[in-house]
Amino acid sequence: MQTRIEMSALATPAHQFAYWREIVCETWFGLWAERTDSGPFHATIELHGIGDVQMAKAYLPEHRMGRSASEVARLSQTAYCLHHLHGGAVHGVYQGVEYEAGPGDLLLFDTAEQCDSFVITQPVQSTILHVPRNLLDRHLTSRARTLVRVQGGDGMGALLSGYLVTLSQMIPTLPPEAMSKAGSILCDLAAAAFLPAGSISSDQGGIRQARLAAARQFITNNLADPELSIGKVAAHMKVSGRYVQKLFESTGSTFSELLVSARLDACHQALTDPRQSRRTIADIAFSSGFNDLSWFYRCYKQYWSETPGDTRARTCRPS
């Protein structure tokens, strides 16, 4: 289910900020909030459910927030808040730790703990996850978490941020039965990203599924490269080639089989797209990474039970 809250729909800046402070900050995040400037307060937040996890896509203007003991006491249920910044800048103090964050960074806060300040210095575009305590406590209570911020471009941070981006794009089409699994994978990745290296097995279920999704996405993004190999995927993911091989074997397919299938799917999509009817079959094959036309024709007929020419003739035939 999707819920959208848009402050610009309210009449005055005072009404806009009051609604934001009371309905979103105090109720959802358990935070006090105050303005750092005047003028319109055009915050927007779009809420989605992912199993027991709530995801918000938010645009937040400049202002200041925090959490004192009184805010913590008012919360009916505490949770973890994970922020993935896409744009803007924030700084603050959390549990005595000063931090600054910008595009690509990830921040994790516990709503049961006080937060001295969270200051948005440049308007922020962010994905925010509200995770029930029981989903992360099994990872975090037995180990000391020393990180408030991690970089989204390296290590587990890159894996988590990549999964968040993909998931936020897929939410409208994700079936209800997949939501709980997606939320579980998110929790595994968040715990792995914010705990010291080695605290959680890198082959844990959620991490393995996220790495498989990342490998598939890299293949999709690089289909045109005729030299695309398992080594290139492994280098991009900073894991061994054998690990990538095992990822694909767990699905019942080898890397080579998945790569060829992805290329044949891309060719079929192009051949059935009226907007690409002027492209030659050879151009479509080469742009999808095939470098041998005779082999492409054999693979295509075996995979789709018709030739590329048959596909184009059938789909482009006038009605």
C-alpha angles and dihedrals in degrees: 000000000000126000122184124197117189120183094195088072090070121088107240138021089247092055091043095054095040091055091047092049097047104035103033110021101037099033103036105026101024092231138136113228137197136178122253093192140013132248133068117346103210100178117161128192128180117194127207131176120230103183105292092343121091117214122198127191104204143184109197125187122213113296142120129254137177144160124236129182090269092057091049090050092053095055113105091200130016124217144163120268117209117192124197110190118212097172142357131039138269137180134181150128123272123178089344093307118120116214142175123198137185141167113337096016125125125214128190124199134176112221089209088066129071118254115205095201144342108189123186105208096172123028108274133221107197147160110224125193122201105202122188111240096242092061094059103024092079086066103032108040097065095048133051112250108210100169125089096167132030129182115251094212101065140053118329089350090063091048092050095045092047091051091048092052092048093045094049089054093048100045096096091057100034111115116235093245090060095052096081092049091049090051091050092052090050091054093050091051094046092051092048092048097050101039125079115276112277095023092110128035111258088218095058113136099254093044092049092050092049091050090050090052090048092050091050091049091051090052091050091050093049104039091122091064106096089196095055106140142169087257092060091049091049092048091050091050094040093233133111124279089239090056091053089047090054091048091060095040088059088064093053093252134092123234091253093052093050092046093052092045091051091050093048091049090052091050092049091050091052093046092052094046110098089205089065097046093114093058116098120241089241092054091051092049095048093045089055092055103265113134099178115063097194091052090046091054092049093048093045095052092047092048100041100025091234138066123263088249091054090052093051094044093049096048097039096046110123114252 
